[in-house]
Amino acid sequence: MKTTFKKYAGLMVLAGMLACSEDDTLVDTPQNPVKVTLSEDITIDEGSGSVDVVLLLDKAATRQGKIYLSVPADMDKYLQTETLDGKVVVPVVKGQSASQFSLTIVDDNIHSGNLSHIFQIVEASEGFSIGDKSRITISITDNDNDPVDPVELQGLPKSYETFAGSWRSKKTYEYSASGLISKVYWETETPALRTGTETYYYNTNNQIVRVSSTLGYDTYFLYENGRVNRSEKIKDEVVEAYSLYDYDAAGNLGGMVTYHLQENGDYMEGLLHLYLFYDNKNIYKHQVYTKDASSEDHLLLSTRTYDSYITAHDNPFPMIEVIPGVKMQPNLPTIYRHEEGEADLAYSLSYTFNPDGYVTERAVTSSSGGEVTYYEWY
């Protein structure tokens, strides 16, 4: 998809409220400011034209004001309107209950693939405050019907399918012309068949920012200093869970903790994951902890160990993935161990390669049984 944005600030009245003629009929106090929130997230096909981003007020504006929104990373060059210190400035007129700005999507040769951009309210002038929904994601789906040139896909991993006893699982990957994953089709038989699709969206720096699932939820990835520091699982505009991430001194993903929404509206800490890496960026240990409710200490639940990597070959589909596109196993492990409770299972992994050096099969054996995985490449 080739996308450029032109932005024009605009104003409109959504609730049909008339501006009051008497200046003293609209009053705010520091304890009762006008709250500003953003409308629901928007997904639009490329070439659909203009889309309005609406700022909603919880009551009619009691004075003139301005709302400032952060401009998504590397978006300035796509905006053909003035910004102030890297922020979109949206004016609010006294008496109105909403304001808006518009995005017009224009094709060019800048970018290929699905795009997603996050605008966030970061500042409000006197008399206004930022409400709970301060962020909106605008996702633009690539609607190009021309198939990607097979030459551009050559050497990219296409799919893997695993068989073990009576169950089976498979994932198939599609790519944009720029080589980024655009869709993942998955299916499982355990033994009932289940299928689904995940659509990937990126920012203009080709960083993953959203994964949309046909199961009815979306996962959003937020960045700080060029790395994912938070993700949110959202269904029906509700954040059902969010995860926080930390990194080790070498820049590897060092840990993740997830918080889950409770019936009372609070979030409760779930599992804590710690990841340890070799110097060659291959993970060698994954430990899972849970918080002890009585002592607030963390108790070890399980340990997964990966070892004896074949560093001469790339790993197309790592055994563990936390953030899409962030490889935690660039190479192929030949030893896997899973310790949990009283169980201690050891697995041996062996591989078959084609003449070009691409892995085509993986066999896993252990005292409790085995499985086989077949790989396909473009």
Backbone torsions as a table, in degrees:
resi	resn	phi	psi	omega
1	MET	NA	136.3	178.6
2	LYS	-110.7	114.3	-168.8
3	THR	-132.7	132.5	171.5
4	THR	-129.7	147.6	-178.7
5	PHE	-114.6	135.0	168.7
6	LYS	-114.8	129.3	-174.3
7	LYS	-118.9	131.5	176.9
8	TYR	-126.8	125.1	177.3
9	ALA	-71.5	140.8	-179.8
10	GLY	-150.0	169.2	-179.1
11	LEU	-133.0	147.0	173.0
12	MET	-157.5	156.2	176.1
13	VAL	-99.8	120.6	-177.8
14	LEU	-92.7	-37.9	-171.9
15	ALA	-89.9	1.4	178.4
16	GLY	73.2	21.9	-177.9
17	MET	-84.5	138.7	179.8
18	LEU	-89.7	140.6	176.0
19	ALA	-63.3	135.6	-178.1
20	CYS	-76.1	142.9	-177.6
21	SER	-84.7	-21.0	180.0
22	GLU	-98.9	124.0	-176.2
23	ASP	-61.3	-28.1	-173.9
24	ASP	-92.2	10.3	179.5
25	THR	-88.0	-16.8	177.7
26	LEU	-114.7	117.0	-173.7
27	VAL	-130.9	135.4	171.3
28	ASP	-124.5	158.9	176.4
29	THR	-130.5	161.7	177.0
30	PRO	-55.9	-28.1	179.9
31	GLN	-83.6	-13.0	-175.7
32	ASN	-137.8	60.5	179.6
33	PRO	-74.0	167.5	175.7
34	VAL	-80.9	122.0	-179.3
35	LYS	-85.9	137.1	-178.6
36	VAL	-115.4	127.9	176.0
37	THR	-129.9	167.4	178.8
38	LEU	-103.2	153.4	178.6
39	SER	-70.2	179.5	-176.5
40	GLU	-65.1	155.5	176.0
41	ASP	-57.2	151.2	-173.5
42	ILE	-123.6	132.5	170.2
43	THR	-119.8	126.4	-174.2
44	ILE	-138.0	144.8	177.6
45	ASP	-76.9	148.1	175.1
46	GLU	-56.1	136.3	178.3
47	GLY	82.4	10.1	-178.8
48	SER	-79.8	-7.2	177.9
49	GLY	97.7	-144.9	-173.4
50	SER	-82.6	144.4	174.7
51	VAL	-130.4	135.5	-177.6
52	ASP	-96.9	130.7	173.3
53	VAL	-102.6	114.7	-170.4
54	VAL	-102.5	132.4	172.1
55	LEU	-101.7	121.0	-175.3
56	LEU	-101.1	138.0	176.3
57	LEU	-106.8	143.1	-178.4
58	ASP	-77.1	-7.9	173.2
59	LYS	-162.4	168.5	-178.9
60	ALA	-59.4	139.6	-179.0
61	ALA	-59.3	132.2	-177.9
62	THR	-89.9	-5.3	-179.8
63	ARG	-163.8	169.8	170.7
64	GLN	-67.5	149.2	179.6
65	GLY	-162.9	178.9	177.9
66	LYS	-138.6	139.7	176.5
67	ILE	-116.4	135.0	-176.0
68	TYR	-113.5	129.7	178.3
69	LEU	-118.6	139.9	177.0
70	SER	-68.6	143.2	177.3
71	VAL	-90.6	128.4	179.6
72	PRO	-53.9	152.9	-176.3
73	ALA	-53.0	132.0	174.6
74	ASP	64.0	26.5	-178.0
75	MET	-97.9	-13.6	-175.8
76	ASP	-54.8	-39.8	-175.8
77	LYS	-68.9	-14.6	178.5
78	TYR	-95.7	-8.6	-175.5
79	LEU	-97.2	124.2	-180.0
80	GLN	-105.6	44.9	175.1
81	THR	-148.4	160.4	-173.6
82	GLU	-72.8	138.2	170.7
83	THR	-120.1	161.8	-179.2
84	LEU	-119.3	114.8	179.5
85	ASP	52.2	41.5	177.4
86	GLY	76.1	18.0	-179.5
87	LYS	-123.7	145.6	170.6
88	VAL	-79.2	131.2	-178.8
89	VAL	-108.4	117.4	-179.5
90	VAL	-112.9	114.8	179.1
91	PRO	-76.1	148.8	176.1
92	VAL	-122.0	133.1	-178.3
93	VAL	-98.9	137.5	178.8
94	LYS	-55.9	133.8	178.7
95	GLY	94.8	-15.2	-179.1
96	GLN	-89.9	156.3	-176.9
97	SER	-109.5	4.3	178.6
98	ALA	-163.3	161.4	171.6
99	SER	-144.5	170.4	-176.5
100	GLN	-158.7	163.0	163.7
101	PHE	-135.4	159.5	-172.5
102	SER	-118.7	146.0	174.2
103	LEU	-115.2	130.2	175.1
104	THR	-113.6	121.2	-174.7
105	ILE	-90.4	124.3	-177.7
106	VAL	-125.3	133.1	178.9
107	ASP	-73.7	139.6	167.8
108	ASP	-155.0	-159.5	-175.8
109	ASN	-107.8	30.1	-173.9
110	ILE	-82.4	-46.9	-169.4
111	HIS	-141.2	147.2	177.4
112	SER	-125.4	130.8	179.5
113	GLY	118.1	177.0	178.3
114	ASN	-74.3	137.3	-179.1
115	LEU	-118.2	150.2	175.3
116	SER	-145.5	132.7	-176.4
117	HIS	-132.4	138.9	-176.9
118	ILE	-109.6	122.7	171.1
119	PHE	-105.2	136.1	-178.0
120	GLN	-135.0	136.1	174.7
121	ILE	-70.5	123.1	-177.5
122	VAL	-117.1	-13.6	-177.1
123	GLU	-159.5	145.9	176.3
124	ALA	-137.7	141.8	-178.2
125	SER	-73.3	173.6	-175.7
126	GLU	-56.0	136.2	-179.3
127	GLY	95.6	-6.1	-179.6
128	PHE	-127.4	151.0	175.6
129	SER	-135.2	158.1	-178.1
130	ILE	-85.8	124.4	-179.2
131	GLY	-81.1	-173.9	-175.3
132	ASP	-63.9	-44.1	-179.2
133	LYS	-92.7	89.3	-175.0
134	SER	-102.2	3.3	-174.5
135	ARG	-132.3	141.7	175.6
136	ILE	-133.8	139.0	178.4
137	THR	-108.1	124.8	175.9
138	ILE	-104.4	112.5	-178.6
139	SER	-109.6	130.4	-179.0
140	ILE	-114.6	116.9	-177.1
141	THR	-89.2	129.9	177.9
142	ASP	-65.1	120.3	179.9
143	ASN	-109.2	17.3	177.0
144	ASP	-65.2	127.5	-178.7
145	ASN	-91.8	-12.6	-179.6
146	ASP	-69.6	128.6	178.8
147	PRO	-65.7	149.9	177.9
148	VAL	-69.2	137.3	178.7
149	ASP	-57.1	123.5	-178.9
150	PRO	-55.2	-28.8	179.2
151	VAL	-62.9	-36.4	-179.3
152	GLU	-70.5	-22.9	-178.7
153	LEU	-94.9	-10.2	-173.6
154	GLN	-56.2	128.5	179.1
155	GLY	92.1	-4.6	177.6
156	LEU	-86.2	143.9	178.7
157	PRO	-68.8	134.5	-175.2
158	LYS	-101.0	-48.0	-176.5
159	SER	-161.2	162.6	167.9
160	TYR	-141.1	146.9	-178.4
161	GLU	-137.8	127.2	-175.2
162	THR	-114.4	135.6	177.4
163	PHE	-121.6	135.5	175.5
164	ALA	-154.1	112.3	-179.3
165	GLY	59.6	-122.5	-177.1
166	SER	-95.8	3.9	-178.4
167	TRP	-116.0	160.2	-177.0
168	ARG	-148.6	146.3	173.4
169	SER	-141.8	149.1	-177.5
170	LYS	-149.1	144.3	171.2
171	LYS	-132.4	135.9	177.8
172	THR	-124.4	135.6	-172.2
173	TYR	-112.8	135.6	170.8
174	GLU	-112.4	151.8	-175.4
175	TYR	-128.5	156.0	170.2
176	SER	-83.9	173.2	-179.6
177	ALA	-62.4	-22.5	-180.0
178	SER	-86.0	1.1	177.0
179	GLY	88.4	7.1	177.5
180	LEU	-87.6	145.7	176.0
181	ILE	-63.9	127.8	178.6
182	SER	-105.6	-36.9	178.7
183	LYS	-146.4	149.0	173.6
184	VAL	-126.7	122.4	176.5
185	TYR	-101.5	127.0	-178.2
186	TRP	-125.3	153.0	175.6
187	GLU	-151.5	145.9	177.7
188	THR	-136.1	147.9	172.4
189	GLU	-131.5	111.1	-175.2
190	THR	-135.7	36.9	2.8
191	PRO	-94.7	-8.9	-178.8
192	ALA	-64.5	140.8	-177.7
193	LEU	-82.5	129.3	172.7
194	ARG	-129.3	141.1	180.0
195	THR	-135.7	161.3	177.3
196	GLY	-171.0	171.7	180.0
197	THR	-135.3	140.4	173.6
198	GLU	-118.8	127.5	179.5
199	THR	-106.7	129.6	-175.2
200	TYR	-99.7	137.2	176.2
201	TYR	-124.2	144.2	-175.6
202	TYR	-127.6	161.4	168.8
203	ASN	-90.0	-177.3	-175.5
204	THR	-72.0	-7.7	173.3
205	ASN	-95.1	11.7	-179.6
206	ASN	62.5	29.2	174.3
207	GLN	-96.6	137.5	179.3
208	ILE	-64.8	131.5	179.0
209	VAL	-127.2	-16.4	-179.7
210	ARG	-156.7	139.2	169.5
211	VAL	-124.9	119.3	-177.7
212	SER	-103.4	125.3	-175.9
213	SER	-106.8	142.3	175.5
214	THR	-71.2	-4.3	174.2
215	LEU	-79.1	-1.9	172.0
216	GLY	102.2	10.3	177.9
217	TYR	-131.8	162.0	178.0
218	ASP	-126.5	145.1	174.2
219	THR	-114.6	125.2	-178.8
220	TYR	-109.5	142.5	-178.5
221	PHE	-117.9	125.8	-177.5
222	LEU	-110.5	144.7	-170.8
223	TYR	-116.0	150.0	170.7
224	GLU	-145.0	125.9	-177.5
225	ASN	55.2	37.6	174.1
226	GLY	81.1	4.3	-179.3
227	ARG	-128.7	150.3	177.2
228	VAL	-67.2	122.8	177.3
229	ASN	-114.9	-7.6	-179.1
230	ARG	-160.1	144.1	170.3
231	SER	-133.5	155.7	-178.7
232	GLU	-134.8	131.9	174.5
233	LYS	-98.7	116.6	-172.5
234	ILE	-120.8	132.1	175.4
235	LYS	-135.5	128.0	-179.2
236	ASP	54.2	42.5	177.2
237	GLU	66.6	14.1	178.5
238	VAL	-113.3	130.8	176.1
239	VAL	-77.9	100.7	-178.3
240	GLU	-76.2	-28.4	178.8
241	ALA	-160.6	153.4	173.0
242	TYR	-139.6	151.6	-179.0
243	SER	-124.1	144.1	175.6
244	LEU	-113.5	144.1	-173.4
245	TYR	-123.9	149.2	175.5
246	ASP	-134.9	160.7	-173.9
247	TYR	-130.7	151.2	178.0
248	ASP	-85.4	179.8	-175.2
249	ALA	-63.8	-25.0	-179.8
250	ALA	-87.8	-0.7	179.4
251	GLY	91.4	2.9	176.1
252	ASN	-77.2	153.4	174.5
253	LEU	-65.6	114.2	-174.2
254	GLY	-97.7	-22.7	-177.4
255	GLY	-168.7	159.6	177.4
256	MET	-151.0	139.4	173.1
257	VAL	-133.6	140.2	-176.3
258	THR	-117.1	139.9	178.1
259	TYR	-117.2	135.5	-173.7
260	HIS	-114.8	139.2	-179.7
261	LEU	-68.5	132.8	177.5
262	GLN	-104.1	168.0	-176.7
263	GLU	-61.9	-28.5	-179.5
264	ASN	-83.1	1.5	178.7
265	GLY	94.1	-9.2	177.3
266	ASP	-85.0	165.8	176.4
267	TYR	-111.1	132.6	-179.3
268	MET	-109.4	137.0	179.3
269	GLU	-63.3	132.7	176.1
270	GLY	-100.7	-132.4	-176.3
271	LEU	-82.0	145.0	175.5
272	LEU	-106.7	127.8	-178.8
273	HIS	-113.6	132.3	173.6
274	LEU	-117.9	138.5	-177.3
275	TYR	-125.1	132.0	178.4
276	LEU	-119.3	140.3	-171.7
277	PHE	-126.7	151.7	166.5
278	TYR	-75.8	168.6	178.9
279	ASP	-64.9	-21.7	-179.4
280	ASN	-88.7	16.0	174.6
281	LYS	77.7	5.2	175.4
282	ASN	-87.8	131.6	178.1
283	ILE	-69.0	140.7	175.6
284	TYR	-120.9	-16.2	178.8
285	LYS	-150.0	136.9	177.3
286	HIS	-129.7	112.9	-178.7
287	GLN	-111.3	138.1	-178.8
288	VAL	-117.2	129.9	-178.0
289	TYR	-123.7	155.9	171.5
290	THR	-127.8	151.3	-178.4
291	LYS	-83.7	133.4	175.7
292	ASP	-78.2	116.8	-175.3
293	ALA	-62.5	-28.7	-175.9
294	SER	-83.9	-30.5	-174.9
295	SER	-117.3	-10.5	-175.9
296	GLU	68.4	3.5	173.7
297	ASP	-77.0	161.9	177.0
298	HIS	-102.0	130.5	-178.3
299	LEU	-105.4	134.0	179.8
300	LEU	-71.5	125.9	177.8
301	LEU	-98.1	-46.1	-175.5
302	SER	-154.3	158.7	176.1
303	THR	-135.4	128.8	175.2
304	ARG	-115.8	129.1	-177.1
305	THR	-119.9	134.3	177.7
306	TYR	-121.3	133.1	-173.2
307	ASP	-151.8	173.6	177.0
308	SER	52.6	61.8	-177.4
309	TYR	-75.2	144.8	169.9
310	ILE	-90.7	98.4	-172.4
311	THR	-80.1	-8.5	-179.6
312	ALA	-80.4	-8.5	-176.9
313	HIS	-129.2	143.0	177.1
314	ASP	-78.1	151.0	177.2
315	ASN	-101.9	109.3	-176.8
316	PRO	-70.8	-33.4	-176.6
317	PHE	-136.0	93.0	-178.8
318	PRO	-58.6	153.9	178.8
319	MET	-71.0	-18.4	-179.8
320	ILE	-135.8	131.9	175.0
321	GLU	-141.8	126.2	-179.3
322	VAL	-105.5	-48.4	176.5
323	ILE	-112.9	124.0	-178.0
324	PRO	-53.3	129.7	177.1
325	GLY	88.5	-11.1	178.0
326	VAL	-95.2	104.6	-174.8
327	LYS	-77.5	125.8	176.9
328	MET	-105.0	-5.6	176.4
329	GLN	-141.5	79.9	178.5
330	PRO	-65.9	-18.1	-179.7
331	ASN	-122.5	-178.8	-170.6
332	LEU	-100.4	117.3	176.7
333	PRO	-77.7	149.1	176.6
334	THR	-114.2	-6.4	176.9
335	ILE	-130.5	133.3	176.4
336	TYR	-137.1	131.9	-179.3
337	ARG	-131.3	134.7	-178.6
338	HIS	-124.8	114.8	178.2
339	GLU	-112.7	124.4	179.2
340	GLU	-156.3	121.8	-176.4
341	GLY	60.5	-127.6	179.1
342	GLU	-87.0	-8.4	-176.2
343	ALA	-86.0	141.9	176.1
344	ASP	-145.2	97.3	-173.5
345	LEU	-107.9	132.0	178.2
346	ALA	-113.5	135.5	-177.5
347	TYR	-124.6	144.4	174.5
348	SER	-112.7	132.5	-177.6
349	LEU	-117.1	130.8	176.0
350	SER	-128.8	156.4	-170.5
351	TYR	-132.7	153.8	172.3
352	THR	-119.6	140.6	-176.1
353	PHE	-123.7	152.4	174.0
354	ASN	-86.1	174.8	-176.7
355	PRO	-59.5	-23.6	179.2
356	ASP	-85.5	-0.2	178.1
357	GLY	91.3	4.6	178.7
358	TYR	-84.2	136.2	178.7
359	VAL	-69.9	135.5	-179.3
360	THR	-120.0	-15.4	-177.9
361	GLU	-155.9	144.3	174.6
362	ARG	-131.0	129.9	177.3
363	ALA	-112.7	129.7	179.7
364	VAL	-116.5	127.1	-179.8
365	THR	-128.4	148.7	176.4
366	SER	-160.6	174.8	178.9
367	SER	-67.9	-20.3	-178.6
368	SER	-97.4	0.6	-179.4
369	GLY	132.3	-170.6	-177.9
370	GLY	-152.1	-178.9	177.7
371	GLU	-152.8	163.9	177.6
372	VAL	-134.4	139.7	-179.7
373	THR	-123.4	134.9	178.3
374	TYR	-113.1	136.0	-177.5
375	TYR	-111.9	142.6	172.6
376	GLU	-121.7	148.3	-179.6
377	TRP	-127.4	152.2	173.0
378	TYR	-76.3	NA	NA
